[in-house]
Structure formats: structure tokens, C-alpha cells
Amino acid sequence: MSGKFSPFIATLTVLFAASILLFSGCSKDGEDDGAMKDGSSWGLVNTYSMQIPGAVWPISSGVVVVGANNEHVYRSTNAGRSWSTIVLDESTGRKALDMFATPSRLIMVGERGMIYTSTDDGVTWVDASVPSVVDEDKDLVKIVYPGTGEFNPLFIVGYKGALLKSTNEGASWTEVDLGIVDAESTMIIDDDDTTWDHTPVYVNQDIINFTTGYAPNPSWIYAVGDTLVIDSELYFYYSKNGGVDWDILTIPRSGAYHACYFSDDTTGLLFGPDGAVWKVWTTDDAVRMSSAAILGSGRHFQEIKFVTPDLGWAVGAGGTVAKTVNAGNNWSLINVDVTGTIYDISWLNANEGWIVGDDMSRGTAAIKHTTDGGENWFFRSYGLGLSLSAVHFISSSEGWIAGSGGRIAKTEDGGRVWIHQDSYTERTIQDIFFLDENRGWAVGFSTNQLLDTLMTILYTIDGGGEWASLEGLSGQRLNRVKFADANNGWTVGNGGLILHSDDGGQTWAEQNSGTLAELFDIDVLSAQTAFAVGQYGTILKTTDGGGNWTELSSGTEQGLTGIDMVNSSTGYVCGSLGTILKTTNGGNSWEKLELPPYSGTVLKSIAFVNSEVGWAVGKFGYILHTVDGGETWYRQQAGFTEAALNDIFILNANRAWIVGDASILLELHP
């Protein structure tokens, strides 16, 4: 079966099933009687999200191919800055698990007998699977190739005893029958030089799950696995003559060992659960094992690649990337800002490499690229993520979103494709603000510690290509950030915290707010004038750059969560229990506006096009709209979602966006 190649926009996986779902400005009976309306509505943005990848192979410095869930293949010719999508057979639901390239073809293997080959660097694909392997649903997990650079013979190992061999660079494959291999006693030599004989329980080939393998040269082949029946045995099948004859060694070890590497015929490394790295020496009847490293609970290894005899990389669960520069004697962990499992790593050379996996806490795929030997890793994947806290656009095409798990992503096409950016934090990003296409700031917090919500301030000078964090910040939660110009900005948080910067966010100084109420939002009119709102009906104003903050009388005790000052006189505030306030005299007095019945939810964000037309959004999918300066309001999109809508951003009368929980991104249809 040949895979069909199609252009990027036409074939990316659609996050939402419909092309664009439009929801009219409907409301429940009685909610908006007499309200003045316009013809505006909101639609779910037809965003694209990558399937979770399981394998990667770089063809050249620009060309890279990624295999993913549901038989999706992603191919880039510009080092991951954009991707084409090839869908092979989505109906099978199979995931790619490994890749390897010979001079004549690229090979991809995966779940339930998947084998595809490509002779044009991943543009088109041919099904090369073995029918009997497919029929028996055998997952194929690893392509085993000579470590000395030859391309024959090749092997594939997998579950239910799957062992395949190719002698024509992967063009075709035959099953290897291990036959009856004598399960003789194996001498085990432990770390402390304790020597003892281990007598294995003999098992048939078809109940062994081969989880990894390695070929130090074309003659020596290792296939390593365990069984579901006997979970305390690790089986080392090995061949000294290119897979013609096989012998077996057994080791009393439990847990999944998904990666191994041999520097010569009998000396290797074995990578197991909880970050365990073992040195292994084998003979015909003995195995010596010595612990090389324990890198931490939960760091279950998935893959190992050596770039040189000394330089190696291992990846696995918990965002694990480990590096050795002395042939595996010592390992160091590298932070790559991925929170889920990294399934594969592949190197074009010592400088340029790729990792792929599941960015679990952000709810998206993860593809990252390095060109400096792993010193820095940059996202090349795309997708929205889970809970979205903030949205900001500087034009109809260019914008950013932020949210849980440190998610920051950028779009350059109005919100269809969101390219991940590296925040290097797992903390929630509550707000993001850009002054222009280069200068931006993001703030947030972490609740990993019971009593300390660690605050975060990030800034960028290149549109988010690189985000830097300010050091030494702790003890406060930051909710919103705004800048008046390139130098002057504020951020607000809990305990009445107001921080001010006069150097573009490089340094911040605390200002006396005169309150202990948590401040949820700030709006900035100039370097001198700003407003902040928060708990207990708190509204603050400064007219001298924050030297003095004056508390204004709001007339309410409700928590106030959002503010938008349309100009120096007119502004709106929203909050809990359906509270919306309006001022027409610069905040000296505030009027509580009447809302439709059943609108008593927490409204979290408010924004206006001008003094007459605006929206407020909040929990349970509430979108309230006015076109007459708040005299009347009506609900839009009633009932389409129960998810919280957390932020609204208005660029102009025709372009606006709303973000919320459950990956919701809405755009205005005027």
C-alpha cells in the first residue's frame, strides 16, 4: 500500500472534528429579552495538532522524518520549522516505534506488525509487513542494525517472539525461528563479585516479548526480552554468525529493559526501569553485571544512541535525557523541558539531533531539535495544549497563547497552527503580553509546594525564539502583566503584590499597593496611569507610575477578575457572581450593570472594541456581549461548552480571540 503525500495545511490532524464550528448568538429563553444585538458570533478555531510521535530519523541537516500514532508520518525539509503530513492507514490506529535508514530506503516499524519502507526519503511509503506477524498482532519495537556501519543483515525484534531478518537493506523480511535453544544454567556475577548459577525456566519463543536488541557488528546479534508468564527473567538471545544459529543466556531481572548497546561482541550496557543503567559482560555461559548509574524513580528508559564510542544519549519516561561522555561510565541528566515520555532520539552527527515523545503535562506531542550537541533543545512540534490561560495577538496573523505546564505557543497564520516555544518551566503561565513582534513577557506560578506558590517572570526579545527567566523569585503568585512601552510595565499577584519594571522587565521593584487582597488583573494606559483589580471589590489606580496607588470605591465586595479601560474616562470591570462595573469618569465612581438572568457565574476576563461594544467571558462557557455600552447584555454560544473561558483579547472590531480550558480557542465572526 502506498502512502499518499499531501500538503501541510490539507492533511494535518484536525483537533476539532468539524472544519469550523460556528455557534450563532443564541441564548436561553428569557436571558436576553430586549437586549440590543449585532450579528457577531464565535467559532472554534480549526487548529491542527500532531499525533504523538514514537520514532524519528534525520535524513540530512534540513530533512527529518517522524513516525507517530495512527500511522501518521511528519516530514520537514527546513529542520522542523514546518511539516508535511503523510497519512498511511489511519484506520489501524497503529503507532510507529522505530526508524532506520539504509542507503536505499527508510524503514519504519511499529505496533501490530507495522513495517513500511520509503525509497524517496519519506515522501511515499510501501507496506513491507509480514502477513503472519500482522495476523498475530505482534508489536515490532526495534530495528537492529550493525553498529559498525554495514546495512546487512538487519533484524526487527518485537513482542510475542517476533524476530525478523532482512539481507537486502530492508526491502523484504523473513521470520526467524529460534527453534529449541537449550536453556542451560547461566553463571551470574554481581556487583560484589558474588558468583552463582542461575537455572532458567524454559519458555517458547512465542511468549517472549523482545523489547530491545543490538548488533555490535554483522556477525554478533543480541535480542533481549522478557515474558508475561515469568516476570523475573531477562532473556539474552545471541548469535555469533549473523543470525543463523542462536544461543541463550538468562538473567534474574524483572522490569522492562527497552534499550541496550554493545561496544564490542561481549561488552555492553543495559537500560532498565527507574533509571537503571547496567554494565554487562557476556560469555557463552556467564553474565557479569555491574551498576553504572541509577538516574531516578520513574525514569524508565526507551532508547539509547551512541554518536561516538564515548558519547552516548539515553531517553525515557519523565522527560529523561541522559548523556555520557566516557562510554557509559558516568551519566548526567539534561533538562529538555518535556514532561512526558521521550520515546526516541536520533543523531545526524555529534551536533545535530532530534528527540520525540509525549509532552504529557501540556497535552501535546513533543519534537525537539538541537544543533549544538545537546546544549540547547528547541521545540519543533505544534498544537494547542490543555488548559489555556491567556492569549495575545499583535496582528491578525501573529499571536501567542499560554497555559498550564509552562505551555507557550506561537501562531503566524491567525491561530490554525501553534508552534511550541521553550519556556523551560512546568509552572502555569497565567498571562502573556507582547509589545511588538519581538518583545514579550509572561508571568505565572507553581503550586508544587503546599505553602509556596513560586512566581515566574519570563521575557523574550526575539518573539519567543528564546525565553529567559528571572532568577531568585519566590513566594508570590503572579496573575497578569502589561507594559505601557518598551521600558515601563507592571505585574500583579496575590497578597496585594504589584511589581514594576522601568527597564523592559530586566529588573522589578515592588510598589506599595496598600492592600493584601489578591490582584487578578491590571490595565495600563500610560507609563504614569494604570488600574488594578482584585479580591473583595478592590480597584486601585495610579497616576504617577506607581509611586502611589489609590483604592477606588467599587461599591461591591465581589472578587474582581478583569479590567479594560477603553480610554482615560471609560472602563469596565468584571468579577464573580456575574458582576460587571462601568466607570465614565476615570474610576472615581463605578456603576453596577444589569445582566441577563442566570448570569451569576465568575466572569474572568473583559474586553471592549470601543466604549460601546465589548464582551465578558467566564466559567461554564459564558460569553456575554453588549453593543450599547453595557446598557443591555446577551449571552452568545449558550450551552456549547461547560469549560471555563479564561481570557479574551480584542485586536480590532473584526479580530478577537477567546481561550479556555480543554484546549478551547475561539475566534470572532463579526
C-alpha positions as CSV (number, residue, x, y, z in Angstrom):
1,M,0.0,0.0,0.0
2,S,1.4,3.4,-0.9
3,G,1.1,6.4,1.4
4,K,-0.4,9.5,-0.1
5,F,1.5,12.7,0.2
6,S,-0.5,15.9,0.7
7,P,0.4,19.5,1.6
8,F,0.8,20.7,5.1
9,I,-2.5,22.6,5.6
10,A,-4.6,20.0,3.9
11,T,-3.5,17.0,5.8
12,L,-2.6,17.9,9.4
13,T,-4.7,16.2,12.1
14,V,-7.6,18.4,13.0
15,L,-8.0,18.9,16.7
16,F,-11.7,19.5,16.3
17,A,-13.8,17.3,14.1
18,A,-15.6,19.9,12.1
19,S,-13.7,22.2,9.8
20,I,-15.0,25.3,11.6
21,L,-17.9,25.0,14.0
22,L,-20.0,28.2,14.1
23,F,-22.3,28.8,17.0
24,S,-24.9,31.5,16.5
25,G,-25.5,34.3,19.0
26,C,-28.2,32.1,20.7
27,S,-29.3,32.2,24.3
28,K,-31.6,30.5,26.7
29,D,-35.2,31.7,26.7
30,G,-35.6,34.9,28.8
31,E,-31.8,35.5,29.1
32,D,-31.6,38.5,26.8
33,D,-35.1,39.9,26.3
34,G,-34.8,43.4,25.0
35,A,-31.0,43.3,24.5
36,M,-29.6,45.2,21.6
37,K,-27.7,42.7,19.4
38,D,-25.4,42.6,16.4
39,G,-24.7,39.7,14.0
40,S,-21.5,38.6,15.7
41,S,-20.7,35.0,16.8
42,W,-17.8,32.9,17.8
43,G,-16.4,29.8,16.2
44,L,-13.9,27.2,17.3
45,V,-10.6,27.8,15.5
46,N,-9.8,24.9,13.2
47,T,-6.4,24.2,14.9
48,Y,-4.0,21.4,13.9
49,S,-2.3,19.1,16.4
50,M,0.3,16.5,15.9
51,Q,-0.2,12.8,16.7
52,I,2.1,11.6,19.5
53,P,5.4,10.6,17.8
54,G,7.3,7.4,18.6
55,A,10.2,7.5,16.1
56,V,12.5,10.0,14.4
57,W,15.2,9.8,11.7
58,P,17.1,12.7,10.3
59,I,18.0,12.4,6.6
60,S,20.1,15.5,6.3
61,S,20.6,18.8,8.2
62,G,17.3,20.0,6.8
63,V,15.2,16.9,6.2
64,V,13.8,14.9,9.1
65,V,11.1,12.3,9.2
66,V,8.9,11.5,12.3
67,G,6.6,8.4,12.7
68,A,3.6,8.8,15.0
69,N,0.3,7.5,16.2
70,N,-2.4,6.4,13.8
71,E,0.0,5.8,11.0
72,H,0.9,9.5,10.7
73,V,4.2,10.5,9.3
74,Y,5.6,14.0,9.5
75,R,8.3,15.2,7.2
76,S,10.2,18.5,7.3
77,T,12.6,20.0,4.8
78,N,13.5,23.0,6.9
79,A,14.6,21.4,10.1
80,G,11.2,21.3,11.7
81,R,10.0,24.9,11.1
82,S,7.1,23.5,9.0
83,W,5.8,20.0,8.4
84,S,4.1,18.0,5.7
85,T,1.8,15.1,6.8
86,I,1.5,11.7,5.2
87,V,-1.3,9.5,6.5
88,L,-0.7,5.9,5.7
89,D,-3.7,3.9,7.1
90,E,-5.3,5.8,9.9
91,S,-8.0,3.2,10.4
92,T,-5.5,0.8,12.0
93,G,-4.6,3.1,14.9
94,R,-1.0,1.8,14.8
95,K,1.9,3.8,16.2
96,A,5.4,4.0,14.8
97,L,8.0,2.7,17.3
98,D,11.4,2.8,15.5
99,M,13.1,4.1,12.3
100,F,16.3,3.4,10.5
101,A,17.7,4.4,7.1
102,T,19.9,2.4,4.7
103,P,21.4,3.8,1.5
104,S,18.4,2.5,-0.4
105,R,15.4,3.0,1.9
106,L,14.0,4.4,5.1
107,I,12.4,1.8,7.3
108,M,9.6,2.3,9.9
109,V,8.2,-0.3,12.2
110,G,5.5,-0.2,14.9
111,E,2.5,-1.7,16.5
112,R,0.8,-4.9,15.3
113,G,3.3,-5.9,12.7
114,M,3.7,-2.5,11.1
115,I,6.6,-2.3,8.5
116,Y,6.8,0.5,6.0
117,T,9.6,1.4,3.7
118,S,10.3,4.5,1.6
119,T,12.8,5.0,-1.2
120,D,12.3,8.8,-1.5
121,D,13.3,9.9,2.0
122,G,9.8,9.5,3.5
123,V,7.7,11.2,0.8
124,T,5.9,8.0,-0.2
125,W,5.7,4.6,1.6
126,V,5.2,1.0,0.7
127,D,3.8,-1.7,3.1
128,A,6.5,-4.3,3.6
129,S,4.9,-6.1,6.5
130,V,5.0,-9.9,7.0
131,P,1.4,-11.1,6.9
132,S,1.8,-13.7,9.7
133,V,3.2,-11.1,12.0
134,V,0.3,-8.7,11.3
135,D,-2.2,-11.5,11.8
136,E,-0.8,-12.3,15.2
137,D,-0.8,-8.6,16.3
138,K,2.9,-8.7,17.1
139,D,4.3,-5.2,18.0
140,L,7.6,-4.5,16.3
141,V,9.6,-2.4,18.7
142,K,13.2,-2.2,17.5
143,I,15.3,-2.3,14.3
144,V,18.6,-3.9,14.9
145,Y,21.5,-2.9,12.6
146,P,25.2,-3.4,12.7
147,G,26.9,-0.8,14.9
148,T,30.0,-0.9,12.6
149,G,28.1,0.8,9.7
150,E,27.0,-2.1,7.5
151,F,23.4,-2.4,6.3
152,N,23.1,-6.1,6.2
153,P,21.9,-8.2,7.9
154,L,19.1,-6.2,9.6
155,F,16.8,-7.6,12.3
156,I,13.5,-6.4,13.8
157,V,12.6,-7.6,17.3
158,G,9.2,-7.4,18.9
159,Y,6.5,-8.9,21.1
160,K,5.2,-12.5,21.0
161,G,8.6,-13.7,19.9
162,A,8.7,-11.5,16.8
163,L,12.2,-11.8,15.2
164,L,12.6,-10.8,11.6
165,K,15.6,-10.7,9.3
166,S,16.5,-8.9,6.1
167,T,19.5,-9.3,3.8
168,N,18.5,-6.7,1.2
169,E,18.6,-3.5,3.2
170,G,15.1,-3.9,4.5
171,A,13.3,-4.4,1.1
172,S,11.9,-7.7,2.4
173,W,11.7,-9.6,5.7
174,T,11.5,-13.2,6.8
175,E,10.6,-14.6,10.2
176,V,13.4,-16.2,12.3
177,D,12.5,-19.4,14.1
178,L,14.7,-19.8,17.1
179,G,13.8,-23.4,17.4
180,I,14.8,-25.3,20.5
181,V,17.5,-23.3,22.2
182,D,19.0,-25.1,25.2
183,A,18.2,-23.2,28.4
184,E,21.3,-24.1,30.3
185,S,22.4,-22.7,33.6
186,T,24.0,-19.2,33.4
187,M,26.7,-18.1,35.8
188,I,25.8,-14.7,37.2
189,I,28.5,-12.4,38.6
190,D,27.0,-9.5,40.6
191,D,28.5,-6.1,41.6
192,D,30.1,-7.5,44.7
193,D,31.8,-10.4,42.7
194,T,29.3,-12.9,44.1
195,T,29.2,-15.8,41.7
196,W,26.2,-18.1,41.4
197,D,24.4,-20.3,38.9
198,H,21.0,-19.4,37.6
199,T,18.9,-22.1,36.1
200,P,16.2,-20.6,33.9
201,V,12.7,-21.8,33.3
202,Y,12.5,-22.7,29.6
203,V,9.9,-20.8,27.5
204,N,8.8,-21.0,23.9
205,Q,9.7,-18.2,21.6
206,D,6.2,-17.0,21.1
207,I,5.7,-15.9,24.7
208,I,8.9,-13.8,24.8
209,N,8.4,-10.1,24.4
210,F,11.6,-8.9,22.8
211,T,12.0,-5.3,24.0
212,T,15.3,-4.4,22.6
213,G,18.3,-5.6,20.6
214,Y,21.7,-4.6,19.3
215,A,24.3,-5.8,16.7
216,P,27.9,-4.7,17.5
217,N,28.8,-6.0,14.1
218,P,27.2,-8.0,11.2
219,S,28.0,-11.3,13.0
220,W,27.1,-10.7,16.6
221,I,23.4,-10.1,17.2
222,Y,21.5,-9.7,20.5
223,A,17.8,-9.9,21.1
224,V,16.7,-9.1,24.7
225,G,13.3,-9.6,26.2
226,D,11.1,-11.0,29.0
227,T,7.8,-12.8,29.3
228,L,4.4,-12.1,30.7
229,V,4.5,-15.5,32.3
230,I,7.8,-15.2,34.2
231,D,8.4,-11.6,35.1
232,S,11.7,-12.3,36.9
233,E,13.7,-13.5,33.9
234,L,15.5,-11.5,31.3
235,Y,16.4,-13.5,28.2
236,F,19.5,-12.7,26.1
237,Y,19.3,-14.5,22.8
238,Y,22.5,-14.1,20.8
239,S,24.0,-15.1,17.5
240,K,27.7,-15.2,16.5
241,N,27.1,-15.8,12.8
242,G,24.7,-13.2,11.6
243,G,21.5,-14.8,12.9
244,V,22.0,-18.3,11.5
245,D,22.4,-20.0,14.9
246,W,21.2,-18.8,18.3
247,D,22.1,-19.4,22.0
248,I,20.6,-18.0,25.1
249,L,21.7,-16.5,28.4
250,T,19.2,-15.7,31.2
251,I,19.5,-13.1,33.9
252,P,17.3,-12.9,37.0
253,R,16.0,-9.4,36.5
254,S,12.4,-8.0,36.5
255,G,11.0,-5.0,34.7
256,A,11.1,-3.7,31.2
257,Y,14.5,-3.2,29.6
258,H,13.9,-1.3,26.4
259,A,17.4,-0.3,25.4
260,C,20.8,-1.9,25.1
261,Y,24.2,-1.1,23.5
262,F,27.3,-3.2,22.9
263,S,30.7,-1.6,22.3
264,D,32.1,-5.0,21.2
265,D,31.0,-8.6,20.9
266,T,30.6,-9.2,24.6
267,T,30.7,-5.8,26.4
268,G,27.6,-3.7,26.7
269,L,25.2,-1.5,28.6
270,L,21.6,-2.5,29.5
271,F,19.0,0.2,30.3
272,G,16.1,-0.6,32.5
273,P,13.3,0.7,34.7
274,D,13.7,3.6,37.2
275,G,16.8,5.0,35.5
276,A,18.9,1.8,36.0
277,V,22.0,1.5,33.8
278,W,23.9,-1.8,34.0
279,K,27.3,-2.7,32.5
280,V,27.1,-6.2,31.0
281,W,29.9,-8.6,30.0
282,T,28.8,-11.9,28.4
283,T,30.5,-15.3,27.7
284,D,28.9,-18.5,26.4
285,D,27.8,-19.5,29.9
286,A,28.2,-16.4,32.1
287,V,26.9,-12.9,32.5
288,R,28.6,-10.3,34.7
289,M,26.6,-7.2,35.7
290,S,27.7,-4.1,37.4
291,S,25.6,-1.0,38.2
292,A,26.7,2.1,36.2
293,A,24.0,4.5,37.3
294,I,20.6,4.9,38.9
295,L,19.1,8.1,37.5
296,G,15.9,8.2,39.4
297,S,12.5,6.6,40.1
298,G,10.1,6.7,37.1
299,R,12.8,7.3,34.5
300,H,12.1,4.2,32.5
301,F,14.5,4.1,29.6
302,Q,13.1,3.8,26.0
303,E,16.1,4.3,23.7
304,I,19.9,4.6,23.6
305,K,22.1,6.0,20.8
306,F,25.9,6.4,20.8
307,V,27.2,9.1,18.5
308,T,30.9,8.1,19.1
309,P,32.3,5.3,21.2
310,D,32.4,7.7,24.2
311,L,29.4,10.0,23.5
312,G,26.0,8.5,24.2
313,W,22.5,9.6,24.8
314,A,19.6,7.7,26.6
315,V,16.0,8.8,26.7
316,G,12.8,7.7,28.5
317,A,9.9,8.5,30.8
318,G,9.6,11.6,32.9
319,G,11.3,13.7,30.1
320,T,14.5,11.8,30.7
321,V,17.5,12.7,28.6
322,A,20.8,11.4,29.9
323,K,24.3,11.9,28.4
324,T,27.6,10.1,28.8
325,V,31.0,11.3,27.5
326,N,33.0,8.4,28.8
327,A,31.4,5.3,27.2
328,G,28.7,4.9,29.8
329,N,30.8,5.0,33.0
330,N,29.0,8.2,34.1
331,W,25.7,9.8,33.2
332,S,24.3,13.3,33.6
333,L,20.7,14.3,33.2
334,I,19.8,17.1,30.7
335,N,16.8,19.3,31.1
336,V,14.9,19.4,27.7
337,D,11.6,20.9,29.0
338,V,9.5,17.9,28.2
339,T,7.3,16.4,30.9
340,G,6.1,13.1,29.4
341,T,7.9,10.1,27.9
342,I,10.6,10.7,25.3
343,Y,10.4,7.6,23.0
344,D,13.2,8.1,20.6
345,I,16.4,10.0,20.0
346,S,18.4,10.2,16.7
347,W,21.5,12.0,15.6
348,L,22.7,13.2,12.2
349,N,26.1,13.9,13.7
350,A,27.6,14.9,17.0
351,N,26.0,18.3,16.9
352,E,22.6,17.8,15.3
353,G,20.0,15.6,16.9
354,W,16.3,15.1,17.5
355,I,14.0,13.7,20.3
356,V,10.3,12.9,20.0
357,G,7.7,12.0,22.6
358,D,4.7,12.9,24.6
359,D,4.6,16.3,26.4
360,M,2.1,14.9,28.9
361,S,1.5,17.9,31.2
362,R,0.9,20.2,28.2
363,G,-1.2,17.7,26.4
364,T,0.6,17.7,23.1
365,A,3.2,15.9,21.1
366,A,6.9,16.9,21.6
367,I,9.5,17.2,18.9
368,K,12.7,18.9,19.8
369,H,15.9,19.7,17.8
370,T,19.5,20.6,18.8
371,T,22.3,21.9,16.6
372,D,24.9,22.4,19.3
373,G,25.4,18.9,20.6
374,G,22.5,18.9,23.0
375,E,23.4,22.1,24.9
376,N,20.1,23.6,23.8
377,W,16.9,21.9,22.5
378,F,14.2,23.8,20.6
379,F,10.6,22.8,20.1
380,R,9.6,21.9,16.5
381,S,6.2,20.4,17.3
382,Y,2.8,22.2,17.2
383,G,-0.6,22.0,18.9
384,L,-2.6,23.9,21.5
385,G,-2.2,22.0,24.7
386,L,-4.6,21.6,27.7
387,S,-5.7,24.5,29.9
388,L,-5.1,27.8,28.2
389,S,-4.9,30.9,30.5
390,A,-4.0,33.8,28.1
391,V,-4.0,34.9,24.5
392,H,-2.3,37.9,22.9
393,F,-2.1,39.0,19.2
394,I,-0.1,41.8,17.6
395,S,-1.6,41.3,14.2
396,S,-4.4,39.3,12.5
397,S,-1.9,36.5,11.9
398,E,0.8,36.7,14.7
399,G,-0.1,35.8,18.2
400,W,0.7,33.7,21.3
401,I,-1.1,31.6,23.8
402,A,0.0,30.4,27.3
403,G,-1.3,27.9,29.8
404,S,-0.6,25.0,32.1
405,G,2.6,23.1,32.3
406,G,4.6,26.0,31.0
407,R,2.9,26.0,27.7
408,I,3.7,28.9,25.4
409,A,3.0,28.6,21.7
410,K,3.1,31.0,18.7
411,T,1.0,31.2,15.6
412,E,1.8,33.0,12.3
413,D,-1.4,32.1,10.5
414,G,-4.1,33.5,12.7
415,G,-4.3,30.5,15.0
416,R,-4.5,27.4,12.8
417,V,-1.0,26.1,13.6
418,W,0.6,26.8,17.0
419,I,4.3,26.1,17.2
420,H,5.6,25.3,20.7
421,Q,8.1,27.6,22.3
422,D,10.6,26.6,25.1
423,S,9.7,28.2,28.4
424,Y,11.8,25.8,30.4
425,T,9.3,25.7,33.2
426,E,6.5,23.4,34.2
427,R,4.7,26.2,36.0
428,T,1.4,27.5,34.9
429,I,1.7,30.6,32.7
430,Q,-1.1,32.9,33.7
431,D,-0.6,35.7,31.3
432,I,1.4,36.7,28.2
433,F,1.9,40.2,26.7
434,F,3.8,41.4,23.6
435,L,4.6,44.9,22.8
436,D,5.7,44.1,19.3
437,E,6.8,41.1,17.2
438,N,10.0,40.8,19.3
439,R,9.5,42.0,22.9
440,G,7.2,39.9,25.2
441,W,6.7,38.9,28.8
442,A,4.9,36.0,30.5
443,V,4.1,35.5,34.2
444,G,2.8,32.7,36.3
445,F,3.2,30.5,39.3
446,S,3.7,26.9,40.6
447,T,1.8,25.2,43.3
448,N,4.1,22.2,43.6
449,Q,4.8,23.3,47.2
450,L,2.0,23.5,49.7
451,L,2.9,26.8,51.2
452,D,4.9,28.5,48.5
453,T,3.5,29.4,45.1
454,L,6.7,30.2,43.3
455,M,6.2,33.1,40.9
456,T,7.6,33.1,37.4
457,I,8.6,36.0,35.1
458,L,9.8,35.2,31.6
459,Y,10.8,37.6,28.9
460,T,11.9,37.4,25.2
461,I,13.5,39.8,22.8
462,D,13.1,37.6,19.7
463,G,9.4,36.8,19.6
464,G,9.7,33.8,21.8
465,G,12.5,32.1,20.0
466,E,14.2,32.1,23.4
467,W,12.6,32.8,26.7
468,A,14.7,33.8,29.7
469,S,13.5,33.6,33.3
470,L,14.4,36.0,36.1
471,E,16.1,34.3,39.0
472,G,15.5,34.5,42.7
473,L,11.7,34.9,42.5
474,S,9.7,33.1,45.2
475,G,6.7,33.3,47.4
476,Q,4.1,35.0,45.3
477,R,1.6,34.2,42.6
478,L,1.6,36.4,39.5
479,N,-1.7,36.7,37.5
480,R,-1.3,39.4,34.8
481,V,1.3,41.5,33.1
482,K,1.1,44.7,31.0
483,F,3.6,47.1,29.5
484,A,3.0,50.8,28.6
485,D,6.1,51.0,26.4
486,A,9.4,49.3,25.9
487,N,10.6,50.1,29.4
488,N,7.6,50.5,31.8
489,G,5.4,47.6,32.9
490,W,3.6,46.1,35.8
491,T,2.7,42.6,37.0
492,V,0.3,41.8,39.9
493,G,-0.4,38.9,42.1
494,N,-1.5,37.6,45.5
495,G,-1.1,39.4,48.8
496,G,-1.6,42.8,47.0
497,L,1.7,42.3,45.2
498,I,2.5,44.9,42.5
499,L,5.8,44.8,40.8
500,H,7.0,47.5,38.4
501,S,9.8,47.5,35.8
502,D,11.4,50.5,34.2
503,D,14.0,48.6,32.2
504,G,11.9,46.4,29.9
505,G,11.4,43.6,32.5
506,Q,15.1,43.0,33.3
507,T,14.5,44.0,36.9
508,W,11.4,44.5,39.0
509,A,10.7,46.6,42.1
510,E,7.8,46.1,44.5
511,Q,5.3,49.0,44.9
512,N,3.2,49.6,47.9
513,S,-0.4,48.7,46.9
514,G,-1.9,49.4,50.3
515,T,-3.8,46.1,50.2
516,L,-3.4,42.4,51.0
517,A,-6.1,41.4,48.5
518,E,-5.0,39.2,45.7
519,L,-4.8,41.3,42.5
520,F,-6.1,39.4,39.4
521,D,-5.7,41.9,36.6
522,I,-4.1,45.2,35.6
523,D,-4.7,47.6,32.7
524,V,-2.1,50.2,31.7
525,L,-3.0,53.4,29.9
526,S,0.5,55.0,30.0
527,A,3.8,54.9,31.9
528,Q,2.0,57.0,34.5
529,T,-1.5,55.7,34.7
530,A,-2.7,52.2,35.5
531,F,-5.5,50.3,37.2
532,A,-5.5,47.0,39.1
533,V,-8.5,44.9,40.4
534,G,-8.7,42.0,42.8
535,Q,-10.4,40.4,45.8
536,Y,-13.1,42.0,47.9
537,G,-14.1,44.5,45.3
538,T,-10.6,46.0,45.2
539,I,-9.9,48.6,42.5
540,L,-6.6,50.5,42.6
541,K,-5.4,53.4,40.4
542,T,-2.0,55.2,40.0
543,T,-1.3,58.4,38.1
544,D,2.4,58.7,39.0
545,G,3.9,55.5,37.6
546,G,3.0,53.5,40.8
547,G,4.6,55.8,43.3
548,N,1.2,56.0,44.9
549,W,-1.7,53.6,44.5
550,T,-5.2,54.8,45.5
551,E,-8.0,52.5,46.3
552,L,-11.2,53.4,44.5
553,S,-14.7,52.7,45.8
554,S,-16.2,49.9,43.7
555,G,-19.5,49.5,45.6
556,T,-19.1,45.8,45.7
557,E,-17.4,43.1,47.8
558,Q,-17.2,40.6,45.0
559,G,-13.9,39.5,43.7
560,L,-13.0,41.4,40.6
561,T,-11.0,39.4,38.0
562,G,-10.8,41.6,34.8
563,I,-10.5,45.2,33.8
564,D,-10.4,47.0,30.4
565,M,-10.0,50.8,30.4
566,V,-11.2,51.9,26.9
567,N,-9.8,55.3,27.5
568,S,-8.9,57.6,30.4
569,S,-12.6,58.1,31.3
570,T,-14.5,54.9,30.3
571,G,-13.7,51.4,31.6
572,Y,-15.3,48.1,32.6
573,V,-14.6,45.6,35.3
574,C,-15.9,42.0,35.6
575,G,-15.9,39.6,38.5
576,S,-17.6,36.8,40.5
577,L,-21.4,36.3,40.7
578,G,-21.8,37.9,37.3
579,T,-20.5,41.3,38.4
580,I,-19.8,43.9,35.7
581,L,-19.0,47.5,36.7
582,K,-18.6,50.6,34.5
583,T,-17.0,54.0,35.0
584,T,-17.2,57.1,32.8
585,N,-15.1,59.4,35.0
586,G,-11.7,57.6,35.2
587,G,-12.7,55.4,38.1
588,N,-14.0,58.0,40.5
589,S,-17.3,56.1,40.6
590,W,-18.5,52.8,39.3
591,E,-22.0,51.7,38.3
592,K,-23.1,48.0,38.5
593,L,-24.6,46.9,35.2
594,E,-27.7,44.7,34.9
595,L,-27.1,41.3,33.3
596,P,-29.4,38.7,31.9
597,P,-30.9,36.2,34.3
598,Y,-28.8,33.1,35.0
599,S,-25.5,35.1,34.5
600,G,-24.3,34.8,38.1
601,T,-21.1,32.9,37.3
602,V,-17.5,34.0,37.7
603,L,-16.6,36.3,34.8
604,K,-12.8,36.0,34.3
605,S,-11.9,38.5,31.5
606,I,-13.5,41.5,29.8
607,A,-12.5,43.4,26.7
608,F,-14.0,46.2,24.6
609,V,-13.6,47.3,21.0
610,N,-14.7,50.8,21.9
611,S,-16.8,52.4,24.6
612,E,-19.9,50.7,23.3
613,V,-19.0,47.1,22.0
614,G,-17.5,44.5,24.3
615,W,-17.5,41.0,25.7
616,A,-17.1,39.4,29.1
617,V,-16.2,35.7,29.4
618,G,-16.0,33.2,32.3
619,K,-16.8,29.9,33.8
620,F,-19.2,27.3,32.3
621,G,-18.6,28.7,28.8
622,Y,-20.2,32.1,29.5
623,I,-19.8,34.8,26.8
624,L,-21.7,38.0,27.4
625,H,-21.9,40.6,24.7
626,T,-23.0,44.3,24.7
627,V,-23.2,46.7,21.8
628,D,-24.7,49.7,23.7
629,G,-22.0,50.4,26.3
630,G,-23.4,47.8,28.8
631,E,-26.9,49.1,28.9
632,T,-28.0,45.6,27.8
633,W,-26.2,42.3,27.5
634,Y,-27.0,39.0,25.9
635,R,-25.4,35.6,26.0
636,Q,-23.6,34.1,23.0
637,Q,-22.9,30.4,22.4
638,A,-25.1,29.3,25.2
639,G,-24.6,25.6,26.0
640,F,-21.8,24.7,23.6
641,T,-19.3,24.1,26.4
642,E,-19.1,23.9,30.1
643,A,-15.4,24.6,30.2
644,A,-14.1,27.8,31.8
645,L,-13.2,30.6,29.4
646,N,-10.2,32.3,30.9
647,D,-9.1,35.2,28.6
648,I,-10.4,37.4,25.8
649,F,-8.2,39.5,23.5
650,I,-9.5,42.0,21.0
651,L,-7.2,43.3,18.3
652,N,-9.8,45.3,16.4
653,A,-13.5,45.3,15.6
654,N,-13.1,42.3,13.3
655,R,-10.4,40.2,15.0
656,A,-10.7,38.8,18.6
657,W,-9.9,35.5,20.3
658,I,-11.0,33.7,23.5
659,V,-9.1,30.9,25.2
660,G,-10.1,28.5,28.0
661,D,-9.8,25.0,29.5
662,A,-10.0,21.9,27.4
663,S,-7.9,23.4,24.6
664,I,-10.7,25.8,23.7
665,L,-9.7,28.6,21.2
666,L,-12.5,30.7,19.7
667,E,-12.3,33.4,17.1
668,L,-14.7,36.2,16.4
669,H,-17.0,36.1,13.4
670,P,-18.2,39.7,13.1
